Amino acid sequence: MHTLALVPDSGQRAAISGESWRYAYKKSKIMATLHKIRQKIIDRNYYLASHAEEEMLNDSLDRKDVENAILKGWIEKKMTLDVRGTRYRIEGPSMDGRLIHVLCRFREDTNLVIITVYAL
């Protein structure tokens, strides 16, 4: 059971029993990012890189598989060391139930780019 209480003189920082406030903050940021990625998919406001299309062809995947994985999957890893920007590896099911990875990032113009996709 998790409880939330304000810590006196903490400057609005919350104390969370059972898990640290930093973990809770990171978790909420990841969930917000996943929501933002999913909304781009729902709005069809994303770009599929040619490399992703090639890899999808190799694994017999199509756009519906990628969309399903993002809408039903989770952010498995956040990669921050790339100078081009943070990448997210989403793991989720394709339409036929296979687990796949989708690597994506937001471009400066806030468009979502699907970098690559592969079956596990």
Secondary structure as a PSIPRED ss2 file (coil, helix, strand):
# PSIPRED VFORMAT (PSIPRED V4.0)

   1 M C   1.000  0.000  0.000
   2 H C   1.000  0.000  0.000
   3 T C   1.000  0.000  0.000
   4 L E   0.000  0.000  1.000
   5 A E   0.000  0.000  1.000
   6 L E   0.000  0.000  1.000
   7 V C   1.000  0.000  0.000
   8 P C   1.000  0.000  0.000
   9 D C   1.000  0.000  0.000
  10 S C   1.000  0.000  0.000
  11 G C   1.000  0.000  0.000
  12 Q C   1.000  0.000  0.000
  13 R C   1.000  0.000  0.000
  14 A E   0.000  0.000  1.000
  15 A E   0.000  0.000  1.000
  16 I E   0.000  0.000  1.000
  17 S C   1.000  0.000  0.000
  18 G C   1.000  0.000  0.000
  19 E C   1.000  0.000  0.000
  20 S C   1.000  0.000  0.000
  21 W H   0.000  1.000  0.000
  22 R H   0.000  1.000  0.000
  23 Y H   0.000  1.000  0.000
  24 A H   0.000  1.000  0.000
  25 Y H   0.000  1.000  0.000
  26 K H   0.000  1.000  0.000
  27 K H   0.000  1.000  0.000
  28 S H   0.000  1.000  0.000
  29 K H   0.000  1.000  0.000
  30 I H   0.000  1.000  0.000
  31 M H   0.000  1.000  0.000
  32 A H   0.000  1.000  0.000
  33 T H   0.000  1.000  0.000
  34 L H   0.000  1.000  0.000
  35 H H   0.000  1.000  0.000
  36 K H   0.000  1.000  0.000
  37 I H   0.000  1.000  0.000
  38 R H   0.000  1.000  0.000
  39 Q H   0.000  1.000  0.000
  40 K H   0.000  1.000  0.000
  41 I H   0.000  1.000  0.000
  42 I H   0.000  1.000  0.000
  43 D C   1.000  0.000  0.000
  44 R C   1.000  0.000  0.000
  45 N C   1.000  0.000  0.000
  46 Y E   0.000  0.000  1.000
  47 Y E   0.000  0.000  1.000
  48 L E   0.000  0.000  1.000
  49 A C   1.000  0.000  0.000
  50 S H   0.000  1.000  0.000
  51 H H   0.000  1.000  0.000
  52 A H   0.000  1.000  0.000
  53 E H   0.000  1.000  0.000
  54 E H   0.000  1.000  0.000
  55 E H   0.000  1.000  0.000
  56 M H   0.000  1.000  0.000
  57 L H   0.000  1.000  0.000
  58 N H   0.000  1.000  0.000
  59 D C   1.000  0.000  0.000
  60 S C   1.000  0.000  0.000
  61 L C   1.000  0.000  0.000
  62 D C   1.000  0.000  0.000
  63 R H   0.000  1.000  0.000
  64 K H   0.000  1.000  0.000
  65 D H   0.000  1.000  0.000
  66 V H   0.000  1.000  0.000
  67 E H   0.000  1.000  0.000
  68 N H   0.000  1.000  0.000
  69 A H   0.000  1.000  0.000
  70 I H   0.000  1.000  0.000
  71 L H   0.000  1.000  0.000
  72 K H   0.000  1.000  0.000
  73 G C   1.000  0.000  0.000
  74 W E   0.000  0.000  1.000
  75 I E   0.000  0.000  1.000
  76 E E   0.000  0.000  1.000
  77 K E   0.000  0.000  1.000
  78 K E   0.000  0.000  1.000
  79 M E   0.000  0.000  1.000
  80 T C   1.000  0.000  0.000
  81 L C   1.000  0.000  0.000
  82 D C   1.000  0.000  0.000
  83 V C   1.000  0.000  0.000
  84 R C   1.000  0.000  0.000
  85 G C   1.000  0.000  0.000
  86 T C   1.000  0.000  0.000
  87 R E   0.000  0.000  1.000
  88 Y E   0.000  0.000  1.000
  89 R E   0.000  0.000  1.000
  90 I E   0.000  0.000  1.000
  91 E E   0.000  0.000  1.000
  92 G E   0.000  0.000  1.000
  93 P E   0.000  0.000  1.000
  94 S C   1.000  0.000  0.000
  95 M C   1.000  0.000  0.000
  96 D C   1.000  0.000  0.000
  97 G C   1.000  0.000  0.000
  98 R C   1.000  0.000  0.000
  99 L E   0.000  0.000  1.000
 100 I E   0.000  0.000  1.000
 101 H E   0.000  0.000  1.000
 102 V E   0.000  0.000  1.000
 103 L E   0.000  0.000  1.000
 104 C E   0.000  0.000  1.000
 105 R E   0.000  0.000  1.000
 106 F E   0.000  0.000  1.000
 107 R C   1.000  0.000  0.000
 108 E C   1.000  0.000  0.000
 109 D C   1.000  0.000  0.000
 110 T C   1.000  0.000  0.000
 111 N C   1.000  0.000  0.000
 112 L E   0.000  0.000  1.000
 113 V E   0.000  0.000  1.000
 114 I E   0.000  0.000  1.000
 115 I E   0.000  0.000  1.000
 116 T E   0.000  0.000  1.000
 117 V E   0.000  0.000  1.000
 118 Y E   0.000  0.000  1.000
 119 A E   0.000  0.000  1.000
 120 L C   1.000  0.000  0.000
